[in-house]
Amino acid sequence: MKVPLLDLKPQYQSLKKEIDEAVQRVIDSQYFIMGPDIAKLEEDICQYLGCKKAVGVSSGTDALLLALMALDIQPGDEIIVPTYSFFATAGVVARLNAVPVFIDCDPVTFNIDPKKIVEKITPKTKVIIPVHLYGQSAEMDEILAIAKKHNIKVVEDGAQAIGVQYKDGKFVGTIGDIGCFSFFPSKNLGCFGDGGIVTTNDEVLGEKLRIMRVHGMEPKYYHKMIGGNFRLDALQAAVLRVKLPHLDSWSAKRRENASIYTKYFIEAGLANEEGRLVFDSKNKVLLPKAIYKDTGHKNHHIYNQYIIRVDKRNPLLDFLRKKEIGCEIYYPVPFHRQECFEYLNCKDEDFPISNGASTDSIALPIYPELTDEQIKFVVDTIAEFMKASK
Ligand SMILES: *Cc1c(COP(=O)(O)O)cnc(C)c1O
């Protein structure tokens, strides 16, 4: 049985008629840049997330870059980021000649560890960028308290987490000063190419983001500030408007798939009742944990990725791929170990949790249309590997 890590075709097939019509409508209008679909998507997103302003942009990376530009980040400013994330979180900081300051992650959620932030704050610290990794909120109360005390802004990287609720019920991306999202096709709300959006509850900042999206131009050909071409395509906005109303049902399916995994892992004797075991146990699987599950908010975790931890990670990866099961490592190299950040002279021993996660974690298929049978096959195959490697 083939189990791809992600298959986007069934989702498209289920909405084909509506999406094709929406795309055709944009083509017929020949209105490709800005226009009504962008404005309507921004309204829809504000309504869905419960925030004041949303500005459609060209990608999740550009969302982060634009956010930092709107906060006037200058060369030499220090920006606190987790060392364990997708490259864009740190790349945008370095592109502005600011200094990324890396923080180790939490061993359960893989999100930035707030306890390790305070010691890295200096008078130059301007922004903290928590990432809501894999579709679960970072610890925002702690992060906001630190930010408030030291007068630091908070830019949320919600690229993997649109629709995720924090423990107080607020949607991520509406909690800090600016929220950043990606509509890259493989994200849980994906368009047909690159796309993203920034969100804020600060009207002044929202207006600045809007103007900087188009070269800082307002009115036309008059520039009070320097922005860029950070526009979202009208075609992408049209696709996203069709998809957004289905996001919660897809997230629910992902959560259901996660609970099916737990059930089968327990049945196979690879995990205990809570779905978790002490990690040093050999030939066992450490399952992801939804830490805000008991808060009463349905979107406490949306499983953009489903990450397990095993002690023989690389051999298991090879085994699964041979059996045509899609899997991936998010992420094999934390930022502090990347060649391009050698100049920062980070101490490797400051990041034991991320270093560990980079060697023992593995992402399994979790997309909404996955069948019970496929999930069982993945677990059976892992059980087969564990048995053989005892
Ligand atoms: C995907 C991703 C981004 C970048 O989004 P793009 O749309 O691909 O530019 C940024 N941060 C995180 C955590 C991501 O997963």
The ligand as an SDF file (V2000), in Angstrom:
LIG
                    3D

 15 15  0  0  0  0  0  0  0  0999 V2000
    6.5420   27.3860    5.5570 C   0  0  0  0  0  0  0  0  0  0  0  0
    7.0740   28.2050    6.6710 C   0  0  0  0  0  0  0  0  0  0  0  0
    7.4950   29.5340    6.4680 C   0  0  0  0  0  0  0  0  0  0  0  0
    7.6140   30.1570    5.1150 C   0  0  0  0  0  0  0  0  0  0  0  0
    6.4650   30.1670    4.3460 O   0  0  0  0  0  0  0  0  0  0  0  0
    6.5780   30.2830    2.7460 P   0  0  0  0  0  0  0  0  0  0  0  0
    5.1790   30.5820    2.3430 O   0  0  0  0  0  0  0  0  0  0  0  0
    7.0740   28.9740    2.2350 O   0  0  0  0  0  0  0  0  0  0  0  0
    7.4970   31.3970    2.4260 O   0  0  0  0  0  0  0  0  0  0  0  0
    7.8950   30.2530    7.5670 C   0  0  0  0  0  0  0  0  0  0  0  0
    7.9210   29.7190    8.7930 N   0  0  0  0  0  0  0  0  0  0  0  0
    7.5470   28.4430    9.0240 C   0  0  0  0  0  0  0  0  0  0  0  0
    7.5660   27.9140   10.4160 C   0  0  0  0  0  0  0  0  0  0  0  0
    7.1240   27.6380    7.9640 C   0  0  0  0  0  0  0  0  0  0  0  0
    6.7730   26.3690    8.1990 O   0  0  0  0  0  0  0  0  0  0  0  0
  1  2  1  0
  2  3  1  0
  2 14  2  0
  3  4  1  0
  3 10  2  0
  4  5  1  0
  5  6  1  0
  6  7  2  0
  6  8  1  0
  6  9  1  0
 10 11  1  0
 11 12  2  0
 12 13  1  0
 12 14  1  0
 14 15  1  0
M  END
$$$$
